[in-house]
Amino acid sequence: MPSFEQYFLMNTDHVKDYVKANIHTFKNAQNITCLEIGDGNLNYVYRVLNNDTNDSVIVKQAGTTARISDEFVLSTTRNKIETEALILQHTLAPGLVPEIYLLDETMSCCVMEDLSHLTIMRTALTKFETFPNFAEHITDFMVNTLLRTSDVVLNHKDKKELVRKFINPELCEISEDLVFTEPFHNQFNRNEVTPGNEQFVQTHLYSNEELHVEVAKLKFHFMNNSQSLLHGDLHTGSIFIDQNDTKMIDPEFAFFGPMGYDIGNIMANLIFAWARGDAYEQKEFTEWVEHTLFDVLDLFDTKFNKAWDEYATEVVAKNSDFKQHYMQNILKDTAGMAGLELARRIVGLAKVKDITTIEPIENRLKAERLCLRVAQTLILNPHDFSHGGDYVTALQNARQEEKND
């Protein structure tokens, strides 16, 4: 058995030995199975099961390169950032993230609660499943993790110390490239445009100077506004869910940035689900997504205002006009960031199954164009999106534009 005193990338046999050596309930286990279950872009994820007791845990280890591409050489310390983010999020929003059992900085891995009784939300949405509690749960999570790590609530020195602790330059650089730059400039030739939509992308993304100005503003806002601790990659592929529970996972991109980035990612990924449902004429499903888009933004607004009144400690923030100004800026950021997520998932390196699995190809092309039309509207006119219903209107307008063309 390895000593695990020096970093190496583990395989399934190593992981079984590791869990027996480090997790008390597995110490004397004789019948253990280990399966590599990771399907993300960055890390290696294993489920370890004691077949005699049915106890199970998840082991997540960071490799030295991203799984999506060896071009992304990364420090393995990102596992520490992710684990410490989950621990803090568990404190702020208990029950909405997995419990952490162990953080091992030497092996750049963590051991956490097994959530395999739940399903990845994106997988369920591609099958047109609906979740009545999602809007309540995701807004509870975002309000508590975003507002309560901001200068509105935290002692300013304590907050600055957290900013230092969660400096995450390598993964921020991935976001800066893949979200804010390459979808609009393709300077590294890594974009993957679906054949048939090349001219549409050229016109609406690559040659759109007005759009480029607004994207540049959003990029510099992302890089320079350490507003609160973000999940940093909050989409439906980073959420485990069923009809009763919702758990947010995978905050390896966590850092202090603008709140609207997390909220916008949620809105954009609901739009992907809507576009898929529309392509397959799943009216009941698209109506649920529309209601959820409405509820997510409006519940966030309501809960945020209530939490502000309860938790605000900064004297100058205890002013209703300032609170309104602060919220308006969050909503504006949310719209712009949602537009970026829509664009990058359509033309960029990291796509979403909601769209890529649409058949026939003609319907996929239409869904992609719809998403890009909404993206352009969100980025160019973010002040127009202060309510969830505004997103539904944008979707309906984009669908009509597609029909007219």
BAKE-964648 format. One record per residue (C-alpha): y, z, x; residue number from 1; chain. Coordinates in pm, 1 decimal. Example, Ala and Ser with C-alpha at 12.3 -4.5 7.8 and 13.67 -1.06 7.14 Angstrom:
2
R / -450.0 / 780.0 / 1230.0 / 1 / A
R / -106.0 / 714.0 / 1367.0 / 2 / A
This chain:
405
R / 0.0 / 0.0 / 0.0 / 1 / A
R / 347.2 / -85.8 / 136.5 / 2 / A
R / 578.5 / 205.6 / 210.6 / 3 / A
R / 871.1 / 51.7 / 19.1 / 4 / A
R / 1104.8 / 190.0 / 285.0 / 5 / A
R / 1245.5 / -153.3 / 372.6 / 6 / A
R / 1345.8 / -432.1 / 136.0 / 7 / A
R / 1110.2 / -718.1 / 59.0 / 8 / A
R / 1060.2 / -932.6 / -250.6 / 9 / A
R / 768.2 / -789.5 / -444.2 / 10 / A
R / 485.1 / -969.2 / -621.6 / 11 / A
R / 283.5 / -831.8 / -913.1 / 12 / A
R / 42.2 / -634.5 / -691.4 / 13 / A
R / 332.4 / -476.2 / -503.8 / 14 / A
R / 499.4 / -384.3 / -832.6 / 15 / A
R / 187.9 / -206.4 / -958.6 / 16 / A
R / 171.5 / -2.3 / -637.1 / 17 / A
R / 544.1 / 63.7 / -658.1 / 18 / A
R / 526.3 / 202.0 / -1011.0 / 19 / A
R / 227.8 / 423.5 / -924.9 / 20 / A
R / 419.7 / 560.5 / -627.4 / 21 / A
R / 747.3 / 621.7 / -806.7 / 22 / A
R / 694.8 / 681.0 / -1179.3 / 23 / A
R / 528.5 / 1011.8 / -1263.3 / 24 / A
R / 345.7 / 894.6 / -1578.4 / 25 / A
R / 174.3 / 618.8 / -1376.0 / 26 / A
R / 79.9 / 830.1 / -1073.0 / 27 / A
R / -289.6 / 864.3 / -1159.4 / 28 / A
R / -326.5 / 547.0 / -1365.4 / 29 / A
R / -643.5 / 352.2 / -1292.7 / 30 / A
R / -607.3 / 57.5 / -1529.3 / 31 / A
R / -269.8 / -107.4 / -1477.7 / 32 / A
R / -161.3 / -462.1 / -1551.3 / 33 / A
R / 158.6 / -626.6 / -1434.4 / 34 / A
R / 310.9 / -947.6 / -1566.2 / 35 / A
R / 620.5 / -1130.7 / -1438.6 / 36 / A
R / 822.7 / -1198.5 / -1754.5 / 37 / A
R / 1164.5 / -1297.8 / -1622.5 / 38 / A
R / 1314.7 / -1616.9 / -1760.6 / 39 / A
R / 1674.2 / -1560.9 / -1650.3 / 40 / A
R / 1876.0 / -1735.4 / -1385.1 / 41 / A
R / 1896.4 / -1462.2 / -1121.0 / 42 / A
R / 1636.5 / -1185.5 / -1101.6 / 43 / A
R / 1265.4 / -1103.5 / -1110.5 / 44 / A
R / 1144.6 / -897.2 / -1405.6 / 45 / A
R / 800.2 / -737.6 / -1444.7 / 46 / A
R / 631.7 / -552.6 / -1729.8 / 47 / A
R / 388.5 / -286.1 / -1609.8 / 48 / A
R / 138.4 / -145.0 / -1859.3 / 49 / A
R / -98.8 / 148.9 / -1831.5 / 50 / A
R / -384.2 / 15.6 / -2043.1 / 51 / A
R / -535.6 / 360.8 / -2089.1 / 52 / A
R / -221.5 / 525.9 / -2234.8 / 53 / A
R / -19.5 / 221.9 / -2348.6 / 54 / A
R / 274.6 / 354.5 / -2148.1 / 55 / A
R / 486.4 / 68.6 / -2014.1 / 56 / A
R / 798.6 / 14.2 / -1807.3 / 57 / A
R / 1009.6 / -275.0 / -1688.1 / 58 / A
R / 1075.9 / -328.9 / -1316.9 / 59 / A
R / 1367.7 / -554.4 / -1226.4 / 60 / A
R / 1428.8 / -664.9 / -868.5 / 61 / A
R / 1709.0 / -871.1 / -717.9 / 62 / A
R / 1616.1 / -1155.2 / -483.1 / 63 / A
R / 1833.0 / -1296.1 / -205.9 / 64 / A
R / 1903.2 / -1619.3 / -398.4 / 65 / A
R / 1949.2 / -1699.9 / -764.5 / 66 / A
R / 1641.5 / -1832.6 / -943.0 / 67 / A
R / 1849.7 / -2104.3 / -1106.4 / 68 / A
R / 1937.6 / -2256.3 / -766.8 / 69 / A
R / 1895.3 / -2166.9 / -399.7 / 70 / A
R / 2256.7 / -2277.1 / -355.1 / 71 / A
R / 2358.4 / -1933.9 / -484.0 / 72 / A
R / 2287.3 / -1693.3 / -196.1 / 73 / A
R / 2346.9 / -1341.0 / -325.0 / 74 / A
R / 2350.8 / -984.6 / -203.3 / 75 / A
R / 2068.0 / -779.0 / -347.9 / 76 / A
R / 2313.8 / -492.2 / -408.9 / 77 / A
R / 2388.7 / -650.9 / -746.5 / 78 / A
R / 2093.3 / -454.1 / -884.6 / 79 / A
R / 2283.0 / -132.4 / -814.9 / 80 / A
R / 2585.8 / -261.9 / -1005.0 / 81 / A
R / 2370.6 / -361.7 / -1301.0 / 82 / A
R / 2186.2 / -30.4 / -1311.8 / 83 / A
R / 2498.8 / 180.2 / -1279.6 / 84 / A
R / 2662.0 / -27.1 / -1551.7 / 85 / A
R / 2365.5 / 39.7 / -1782.5 / 86 / A
R / 2382.1 / 412.4 / -1707.7 / 87 / A
R / 2753.6 / 422.5 / -1793.8 / 88 / A
R / 2706.4 / 205.9 / -2103.5 / 89 / A
R / 2427.1 / 437.9 / -2217.5 / 90 / A
R / 2672.6 / 726.8 / -2197.7 / 91 / A
R / 2944.1 / 541.9 / -2390.0 / 92 / A
R / 2721.2 / 361.4 / -2643.0 / 93 / A
R / 2393.6 / 557.1 / -2662.9 / 94 / A
R / 2099.1 / 373.7 / -2810.2 / 95 / A
R / 2247.4 / 28.2 / -2748.8 / 96 / A
R / 2113.3 / -28.7 / -2395.1 / 97 / A
R / 1774.7 / 47.2 / -2233.8 / 98 / A
R / 1720.7 / 384.0 / -2068.3 / 99 / A
R / 1709.3 / 380.5 / -1688.1 / 100 / A
R / 1427.4 / 574.4 / -1519.8 / 101 / A
R / 1490.6 / 490.2 / -1153.2 / 102 / A
R / 1738.9 / 312.9 / -927.4 / 103 / A
R / 1606.3 / 220.6 / -580.9 / 104 / A
R / 1882.4 / 88.5 / -356.1 / 105 / A
R / 1642.1 / 17.7 / -67.9 / 106 / A
R / 1419.9 / -212.7 / -271.4 / 107 / A
R / 1714.4 / -336.2 / -482.1 / 108 / A
R / 1526.7 / -267.8 / -800.6 / 109 / A
R / 1532.9 / -44.9 / -1102.9 / 110 / A
R / 1275.8 / 82.6 / -1349.8 / 111 / A
R / 1376.6 / 99.1 / -1713.1 / 112 / A
R / 1264.2 / 131.2 / -2072.1 / 113 / A
R / 1034.8 / -143.5 / -2198.5 / 114 / A
R / 1192.3 / -327.7 / -2491.7 / 115 / A
R / 910.2 / -574.9 / -2548.4 / 116 / A
R / 871.1 / -455.1 / -2907.6 / 117 / A
R / 1199.4 / -636.9 / -2967.9 / 118 / A
R / 1274.6 / -1006.4 / -2925.9 / 119 / A
R / 1541.4 / -1189.3 / -2731.4 / 120 / A
R / 1810.4 / -1272.6 / -2985.1 / 121 / A
R / 1855.0 / -1633.8 / -2872.4 / 122 / A
R / 1483.3 / -1699.3 / -2921.7 / 123 / A
R / 1499.3 / -1558.3 / -3273.4 / 124 / A
R / 1814.0 / -1753.3 / -3359.2 / 125 / A
R / 1650.6 / -2081.0 / -3255.7 / 126 / A
R / 1395.7 / -2003.0 / -3528.4 / 127 / A
R / 1681.2 / -1933.1 / -3774.5 / 128 / A
R / 1609.2 / -1561.6 / -3805.6 / 129 / A
R / 1897.1 / -1341.4 / -3922.8 / 130 / A
R / 1990.8 / -983.4 / -3837.0 / 131 / A
R / 2194.0 / -782.8 / -4089.4 / 132 / A
R / 2287.9 / -503.3 / -3848.8 / 133 / A
R / 2397.6 / -717.0 / -3554.9 / 134 / A
R / 2771.3 / -720.7 / -3626.7 / 135 / A
R / 2779.4 / -341.9 / -3663.6 / 136 / A
R / 2581.2 / -283.0 / -3346.4 / 137 / A
R / 2757.8 / -532.5 / -3120.0 / 138 / A
R / 3102.2 / -412.0 / -3226.1 / 139 / A
R / 3001.3 / -48.8 / -3167.5 / 140 / A
R / 2890.3 / -149.6 / -2818.9 / 141 / A
R / 3199.0 / -352.8 / -2732.6 / 142 / A
R / 3453.9 / -106.6 / -2867.9 / 143 / A
R / 3300.1 / 189.1 / -2687.8 / 144 / A
R / 3227.0 / 20.4 / -2355.1 / 145 / A
R / 3552.4 / -177.6 / -2336.4 / 146 / A
R / 3821.8 / 51.4 / -2475.5 / 147 / A
R / 3681.1 / 368.2 / -2319.2 / 148 / A
R / 3678.0 / 219.0 / -1967.6 / 149 / A
R / 4041.3 / 106.4 / -1994.1 / 150 / A
R / 4367.7 / 266.8 / -1885.6 / 151 / A
R / 4434.7 / 347.5 / -2250.4 / 152 / A
R / 4166.4 / 615.5 / -2232.7 / 153 / A
R / 4073.1 / 691.8 / -1871.3 / 154 / A
R / 4267.4 / 889.5 / -1617.1 / 155 / A
R / 4425.7 / 614.1 / -1410.5 / 156 / A
R / 4290.7 / 736.9 / -1077.0 / 157 / A
R / 3941.4 / 769.0 / -1223.1 / 158 / A
R / 3967.3 / 420.2 / -1363.6 / 159 / A
R / 4079.1 / 275.8 / -1030.2 / 160 / A
R / 3780.8 / 443.3 / -865.1 / 161 / A
R / 3552.9 / 274.6 / -1118.7 / 162 / A
R / 3720.8 / -58.6 / -1049.2 / 163 / A
R / 3636.7 / -11.9 / -681.2 / 164 / A
R / 3279.3 / 90.9 / -763.1 / 165 / A
R / 3218.0 / -221.2 / -971.6 / 166 / A
R / 3373.5 / -478.9 / -740.9 / 167 / A
R / 3127.1 / -768.2 / -778.3 / 168 / A
R / 3263.8 / -1062.8 / -575.5 / 169 / A
R / 2951.8 / -1279.1 / -549.7 / 170 / A
R / 2867.7 / -1281.8 / -918.4 / 171 / A
R / 3233.5 / -1311.8 / -1013.9 / 172 / A
R / 3246.3 / -1619.9 / -792.5 / 173 / A
R / 2956.4 / -1769.1 / -989.5 / 174 / A
R / 3152.0 / -1714.2 / -1311.5 / 175 / A
R / 3471.7 / -1849.6 / -1158.3 / 176 / A
R / 3286.1 / -2167.1 / -1058.0 / 177 / A
R / 3047.7 / -2222.7 / -1348.6 / 178 / A
R / 3272.6 / -2104.5 / -1633.2 / 179 / A
R / 3630.2 / -2170.8 / -1526.8 / 180 / A
R / 3615.1 / -2465.4 / -1287.3 / 181 / A
R / 3315.1 / -2697.9 / -1278.3 / 182 / A
R / 3298.2 / -2778.5 / -1652.4 / 183 / A
R / 3644.6 / -2931.8 / -1625.4 / 184 / A
R / 3644.5 / -3077.9 / -1272.5 / 185 / A
R / 3276.8 / -3113.8 / -1165.1 / 186 / A
R / 3387.7 / -3084.9 / -804.5 / 187 / A
R / 3036.0 / -3002.9 / -681.5 / 188 / A
R / 2864.7 / -3264.0 / -902.2 / 189 / A
R / 2642.2 / -2996.7 / -1057.6 / 190 / A
R / 2728.7 / -3070.0 / -1419.6 / 191 / A
R / 2458.5 / -3215.5 / -1642.8 / 192 / A
R / 2608.2 / -3429.7 / -1918.9 / 193 / A
R / 2365.0 / -3550.2 / -2183.6 / 194 / A
R / 2339.1 / -3931.6 / -2174.2 / 195 / A
R / 2540.5 / -4065.1 / -2464.9 / 196 / A
R / 2821.9 / -3809.9 / -2437.1 / 197 / A
R / 2961.2 / -3915.7 / -2098.4 / 198 / A
R / 3278.2 / -4076.8 / -2232.6 / 199 / A
R / 3342.6 / -3792.1 / -2475.3 / 200 / A
R / 3320.2 / -3539.3 / -2189.2 / 201 / A
R / 3539.6 / -3756.0 / -1968.6 / 202 / A
R / 3810.3 / -3774.2 / -2233.3 / 203 / A
R / 3798.6 / -3420.4 / -2369.6 / 204 / A
R / 3720.1 / -3222.9 / -2051.7 / 205 / A
R / 3756.6 / -3412.4 / -1724.2 / 206 / A
R / 4075.6 / -3610.3 / -1801.2 / 207 / A
R / 4246.8 / -3358.6 / -2029.2 / 208 / A
R / 4541.6 / -3232.3 / -1823.9 / 209 / A
R / 4677.8 / -3018.8 / -2108.2 / 210 / A
R / 4341.4 / -2842.7 / -2125.9 / 211 / A
R / 4331.1 / -2797.4 / -1747.9 / 212 / A
R / 4657.3 / -2602.5 / -1753.1 / 213 / A
R / 4525.0 / -2356.0 / -2009.8 / 214 / A
R / 4192.9 / -2321.0 / -1825.8 / 215 / A
R / 4381.5 / -2242.4 / -1503.8 / 216 / A
R / 4573.0 / -1966.7 / -1685.9 / 217 / A
R / 4247.7 / -1819.8 / -1814.7 / 218 / A
R / 4086.3 / -1833.2 / -1471.2 / 219 / A
R / 4367.3 / -1645.1 / -1302.2 / 220 / A
R / 4373.2 / -1397.5 / -1589.8 / 221 / A
R / 4000.4 / -1338.2 / -1538.1 / 222 / A
R / 4048.0 / -1285.4 / -1164.4 / 223 / A
R / 4352.9 / -1057.1 / -1187.0 / 224 / A
R / 4330.4 / -842.9 / -1501.8 / 225 / A
R / 4108.2 / -540.0 / -1440.3 / 226 / A
R / 4141.1 / -423.0 / -1799.8 / 227 / A
R / 3801.6 / -264.2 / -1859.6 / 228 / A
R / 3438.1 / -264.2 / -1750.0 / 229 / A
R / 3281.1 / -584.7 / -1877.1 / 230 / A
R / 2915.7 / -656.2 / -1932.2 / 231 / A
R / 3010.7 / -989.1 / -1776.1 / 232 / A
R / 2731.5 / -1202.2 / -1925.6 / 233 / A
R / 2717.0 / -1087.0 / -2287.2 / 234 / A
R / 2537.5 / -1360.6 / -2478.8 / 235 / A
R / 2241.9 / -1380.7 / -2715.8 / 236 / A
R / 2002.9 / -1426.3 / -2423.0 / 237 / A
R / 2110.2 / -1080.6 / -2298.2 / 238 / A
R / 2032.8 / -901.5 / -2623.1 / 239 / A
R / 1704.2 / -760.7 / -2751.7 / 240 / A
R / 1695.1 / -724.6 / -3128.3 / 241 / A
R / 1499.3 / -673.2 / -3448.7 / 242 / A
R / 1597.3 / -587.8 / -3804.5 / 243 / A
R / 1686.7 / -230.0 / -3709.0 / 244 / A
R / 1776.3 / -214.7 / -3339.7 / 245 / A
R / 1999.1 / -401.0 / -3096.9 / 246 / A
R / 1991.1 / -346.3 / -2719.5 / 247 / A
R / 2218.3 / -510.0 / -2463.3 / 248 / A
R / 2057.4 / -589.4 / -2125.9 / 249 / A
R / 2129.2 / -763.0 / -1793.3 / 250 / A
R / 2485.7 / -658.1 / -1700.6 / 251 / A
R / 2447.0 / -773.1 / -1338.9 / 252 / A
R / 2780.6 / -955.8 / -1374.2 / 253 / A
R / 2956.9 / -628.6 / -1462.3 / 254 / A
R / 3306.2 / -584.2 / -1323.0 / 255 / A
R / 3652.0 / -484.3 / -1444.3 / 256 / A
R / 3814.0 / -777.6 / -1621.8 / 257 / A
R / 3976.9 / -882.6 / -1951.9 / 258 / A
R / 3802.3 / -749.8 / -2262.8 / 259 / A
R / 3822.5 / -1087.3 / -2434.9 / 260 / A
R / 3568.1 / -1230.3 / -2191.6 / 261 / A
R / 3283.0 / -1024.1 / -2339.2 / 262 / A
R / 3397.9 / -1067.8 / -2698.6 / 263 / A
R / 3452.1 / -1440.8 / -2652.2 / 264 / A
R / 3102.1 / -1484.9 / -2512.4 / 265 / A
R / 2954.9 / -1331.4 / -2826.3 / 266 / A
R / 3163.9 / -1553.9 / -3053.0 / 267 / A
R / 3072.7 / -1867.6 / -2857.4 / 268 / A
R / 2700.4 / -1796.4 / -2862.5 / 269 / A
R / 2710.7 / -1742.5 / -3237.7 / 270 / A
R / 2875.0 / -2084.4 / -3259.4 / 271 / A
R / 2583.5 / -2234.9 / -3065.4 / 272 / A
R / 2349.8 / -2081.9 / -3323.5 / 273 / A
R / 2562.0 / -2226.3 / -3603.9 / 274 / A
R / 2560.3 / -2572.5 / -3445.6 / 275 / A
R / 2180.9 / -2563.2 / -3425.9 / 276 / A
R / 2149.4 / -2447.1 / -3784.1 / 277 / A
R / 2386.1 / -2720.2 / -3896.0 / 278 / A
R / 2184.9 / -2984.6 / -3708.2 / 279 / A
R / 1870.9 / -2878.9 / -3896.4 / 280 / A
R / 2054.4 / -2832.6 / -4229.2 / 281 / A
R / 1966.6 / -2462.9 / -4244.2 / 282 / A
R / 2236.0 / -2368.4 / -4495.2 / 283 / A
R / 2128.6 / -2007.4 / -4548.9 / 284 / A
R / 2123.1 / -1949.5 / -4174.2 / 285 / A
R / 2461.8 / -2111.8 / -4107.5 / 286 / A
R / 2613.6 / -1903.6 / -4386.5 / 287 / A
R / 2478.1 / -1588.5 / -4219.7 / 288 / A
R / 2631.1 / -1697.3 / -3886.9 / 289 / A
R / 2964.4 / -1761.9 / -4057.9 / 290 / A
R / 2960.3 / -1414.6 / -4211.8 / 291 / A
R / 2866.7 / -1269.4 / -3872.1 / 292 / A
R / 3149.6 / -1450.8 / -3693.3 / 293 / A
R / 3385.1 / -1310.3 / -3955.2 / 294 / A
R / 3241.4 / -958.6 / -3928.0 / 295 / A
R / 3222.1 / -936.6 / -3548.6 / 296 / A
R / 3590.0 / -1002.0 / -3491.0 / 297 / A
R / 3719.2 / -810.7 / -3791.2 / 298 / A
R / 3490.8 / -509.2 / -3740.9 / 299 / A
R / 3592.2 / -503.8 / -3374.8 / 300 / A
R / 3958.8 / -494.4 / -3478.1 / 301 / A
R / 3901.9 / -212.2 / -3727.6 / 302 / A
R / 3682.8 / -0.6 / -3500.2 / 303 / A
R / 3904.0 / -60.4 / -3196.5 / 304 / A
R / 4211.0 / 66.0 / -3380.1 / 305 / A
R / 4025.2 / 375.3 / -3498.6 / 306 / A
R / 3883.8 / 445.6 / -3150.8 / 307 / A
R / 4230.0 / 397.3 / -2996.8 / 308 / A
R / 4369.4 / 670.7 / -3220.9 / 309 / A
R / 4077.4 / 897.1 / -3132.4 / 310 / A
R / 4046.0 / 842.4 / -2756.9 / 311 / A
R / 4384.9 / 726.6 / -2621.8 / 312 / A
R / 4520.7 / 959.4 / -2353.0 / 313 / A
R / 4799.8 / 746.1 / -2206.1 / 314 / A
R / 5128.1 / 870.4 / -2354.2 / 315 / A
R / 5301.1 / 532.0 / -2370.5 / 316 / A
R / 4998.1 / 381.6 / -2546.6 / 317 / A
R / 5036.8 / 617.6 / -2842.7 / 318 / A
R / 5266.1 / 374.7 / -3016.0 / 319 / A
R / 5159.9 / 160.0 / -3309.6 / 320 / A
R / 5363.4 / -144.3 / -3204.3 / 321 / A
R / 5216.5 / -135.6 / -2854.4 / 322 / A
R / 4866.0 / -97.2 / -2996.3 / 323 / A
R / 4925.2 / -406.9 / -3209.2 / 324 / A
R / 5056.8 / -598.6 / -2905.2 / 325 / A
R / 4751.4 / -492.9 / -2702.2 / 326 / A
R / 4510.1 / -606.8 / -2974.5 / 327 / A
R / 4686.7 / -939.7 / -3018.7 / 328 / A
R / 4638.8 / -1011.3 / -2649.6 / 329 / A
R / 4268.5 / -922.4 / -2670.6 / 330 / A
R / 4221.6 / -1161.0 / -2963.7 / 331 / A
R / 4408.1 / -1437.1 / -2779.4 / 332 / A
R / 4191.1 / -1384.2 / -2471.2 / 333 / A
R / 3879.2 / -1382.2 / -2688.2 / 334 / A
R / 3955.0 / -1727.9 / -2827.0 / 335 / A
R / 4025.1 / -1882.9 / -2487.1 / 336 / A
R / 3718.1 / -1728.2 / -2327.0 / 337 / A
R / 3499.1 / -1838.9 / -2618.9 / 338 / A
R / 3619.9 / -2193.9 / -2560.7 / 339 / A
R / 3525.4 / -2175.1 / -2194.3 / 340 / A
R / 3175.6 / -2051.9 / -2276.8 / 341 / A
R / 3126.2 / -2332.3 / -2526.9 / 342 / A
R / 3230.7 / -2596.0 / -2275.4 / 343 / A
R / 3035.0 / -2468.5 / -1979.3 / 344 / A
R / 2706.9 / -2430.2 / -2167.9 / 345 / A
R / 2727.7 / -2789.6 / -2290.7 / 346 / A
R / 2808.9 / -2967.4 / -1963.3 / 347 / A
R / 2738.8 / -2710.6 / -1694.1 / 348 / A
R / 2439.2 / -2598.4 / -1494.0 / 349 / A
R / 2328.8 / -2310.1 / -1719.8 / 350 / A
R / 2263.0 / -2445.0 / -2068.2 / 351 / A
R / 2139.5 / -2280.7 / -2390.0 / 352 / A
R / 1819.2 / -2352.0 / -2580.4 / 353 / A
R / 2006.0 / -2341.1 / -2911.2 / 354 / A
R / 2142.8 / -2683.9 / -2818.9 / 355 / A
R / 1900.7 / -2833.7 / -2564.4 / 356 / A
R / 1602.2 / -2813.6 / -2801.1 / 357 / A
R / 1771.2 / -2992.9 / -3092.8 / 358 / A
R / 1584.8 / -3309.0 / -3193.9 / 359 / A
R / 1628.0 / -3596.9 / -3237.3 / 360 / A
R / 1865.3 / -3664.3 / -2948.6 / 361 / A
R / 2132.1 / -3807.6 / -3181.4 / 362 / A
R / 2159.2 / -3469.9 / -3353.4 / 363 / A
R / 2182.6 / -3292.3 / -3018.8 / 364 / A
R / 2465.2 / -3521.3 / -2911.8 / 365 / A
R / 2652.4 / -3445.4 / -3235.3 / 366 / A
R / 2601.4 / -3070.9 / -3189.9 / 367 / A
R / 2731.8 / -3091.2 / -2833.8 / 368 / A
R / 3041.4 / -3280.8 / -2941.8 / 369 / A
R / 3103.1 / -3030.1 / -3219.9 / 370 / A
R / 3089.1 / -2742.9 / -2972.0 / 371 / A
R / 3324.7 / -2924.1 / -2734.9 / 372 / A
R / 3572.9 / -2995.4 / -3015.5 / 373 / A
R / 3577.7 / -2625.3 / -3104.5 / 374 / A
R / 3606.1 / -2535.1 / -2735.4 / 375 / A
R / 3912.8 / -2752.6 / -2694.7 / 376 / A
R / 4077.9 / -2603.1 / -3003.7 / 377 / A
R / 4010.1 / -2245.7 / -2889.6 / 378 / A
R / 4146.8 / -2303.2 / -2540.2 / 379 / A
R / 4456.3 / -2495.4 / -2648.0 / 380 / A
R / 4546.2 / -2283.4 / -2953.2 / 381 / A
R / 4423.6 / -1927.6 / -2887.9 / 382 / A
R / 4707.5 / -1769.8 / -3087.7 / 383 / A
R / 4558.9 / -1925.2 / -3402.3 / 384 / A
R / 4242.7 / -1711.0 / -3383.1 / 385 / A
R / 4323.7 / -1357.6 / -3493.6 / 386 / A
R / 4047.1 / -1324.6 / -3754.5 / 387 / A
R / 3680.1 / -1411.1 / -3768.5 / 388 / A
R / 3746.0 / -1655.5 / -4049.1 / 389 / A
R / 3960.3 / -1864.7 / -3814.9 / 390 / A
R / 3648.3 / -1945.4 / -3611.9 / 391 / A
R / 3464.1 / -2054.6 / -3924.9 / 392 / A
R / 3755.0 / -2282.5 / -4015.7 / 393 / A
R / 3749.0 / -2434.9 / -3665.7 / 394 / A
R / 3378.0 / -2508.6 / -3703.5 / 395 / A
R / 3427.6 / -2674.3 / -4039.7 / 396 / A
R / 3718.8 / -2880.9 / -3905.4 / 397 / A
R / 3515.8 / -2991.3 / -3603.5 / 398 / A
R / 3227.6 / -3096.3 / -3825.3 / 399 / A
R / 3466.6 / -3302.7 / -4037.9 / 400 / A
R / 3617.6 / -3463.3 / -3726.6 / 401 / A
R / 3270.2 / -3558.1 / -3609.6 / 402 / A
R / 3195.9 / -3719.9 / -3945.4 / 403 / A
R / 3526.1 / -3909.5 / -3939.5 / 404 / A
R / 3453.8 / -4048.2 / -3590.4 / 405 / A
